[in-house]
Amino acid sequence: MAPAPARSARAVADQWGLIRRSSNYELYGDLSTRVMQQLGRYTAWQEIYSIDESFLGLNGTPEELVERGRQMKEAVASHVGLPVCVGIAPTKTLAKFANRIAKQNPNLGGVCNLETMPPDDVDRIMSRVPVTGIWGVAGRLGKRLNALGIFTIADLRAADPVMIRKKFSVVFQRCSSCGAFPAFRSRRATRTRSRPFSPGASPSRSPPRSACTRS
């Protein structure tokens, strides 16, 4: 069922056994702070994006980063008691996409590193996720893209970058083309900024990666 105002659910509240509770924003803020503190132990760079979402800069091999993601997930569960999912990728846009995959695929155990997934699997998922599933693409922009025959992430990745730039903007063209959604068969390393190495991590053979965590 889609989200709806509480008043519209009163008619079926008793039938469904719904119980109304007031919001406790002080508690939410405290839990958020504790989650972010736990995540901050694993990196020298952390960008707190919202009350339940954070970006981290990580270094290591793809396998090491998956293990780091599991450690972060376990630490938050142990010390705060909340479940989180971790998405790891070369860019923040892809990290959010990886986080989406981690949440929707229980077999991944809540941690997804796009660079350890079979390229065909990544391509298949991109061909199924609507273009509005991309960070920053809301309903209105999604409709404009649909009018151009762009319905999925795969469609956007394959679109002519010159056309995207003319129809939208340079910023969106850079975020939507192969810079943000590379063809994973090339394993091309892309990142817009560099950050210090995470505490306890040795210089990696690969560029820093972004990790998106959501509770």
Buried (B, 14 or more C-beta within 10 A) or exposed (E): EEEEEEEEBEEEEEEEEEEEEEEEEEEEEEBBEBBBEBBBBBBBBBEBBEBBBBBBBBBBEBEBBBEBBBBBBEBBBEEBEBEBBBBBBBBBBBBBBBBBBBBEBEEBBBBBBBBBBEBEEBBEBBBEBBBBBBBEBEEEBBEBBBEBEBBBBBBBBBBEEEEBBEBBEEEBBBBBBBBBBBEBEEEEEEBEEEBEBBEEBEEBEBEBBBBBBBB
